[in-house]
Amino acid sequence: MNLQAGCRKCDGCALCRDFLLESMIFKSHHNPKEYRVREDVTCTTNGIIYLISDTVCQRNCVGSTLLDMRSRWSNYKSHIKKNVRNCEIASHFNDVNAHTCLQDTSNAKTYTNNLAKEINVLIIEKVNYNKCKTKKEKLNILAKREGYWQTELRTMVRFGGLNV
């Protein structure tokens, strides 16, 4: 294990400035056990598993991406704002009245500031798929790791989390 491991911010992208948590440890709202981030990961690391926390409702979601978190987060943020219901996070934020970030989406800065008070992101694992030759193989490994963390962190709906 890398002694300097952890989720780290870059020098100031929008994700890191407003939403990404820097930490060497993590846990979900649904499981009190703490875990360690085993590698050094940033917003530009590809092939990752991440933990999203709704700080208002105290609920989590685990996701994965072949791309970097900066690209993935841009989609989440846009989908929440535009009520695009292709993921649990966007659906949840648009269904729950407790989320005041959607009261004023006309100003991008106001929306971002309000959303940043209600949600954060932590990259928890860089998936090793160096031996994979195809995108399909990489996606399969990512899906297995994502499922492992959804179960381990108890982020499935049946445990009170947001993953379906």
Salt bridges, closest charged atoms under 4 A:
ASP18 OD2 - ARG17 NH2 3.16
ASP40 OD1 - ARG8 NE 3.21
ASP54 OD2 - HIS92 NE2 2.60
ASP54 OD2 - HIS99 NE2 2.89
ASP95 OD1 - ARG85 NH2 2.66
GLU118 OE1 - HIS99 ND1 2.95
GLU125 OE2 - ARG145 NE 2.94
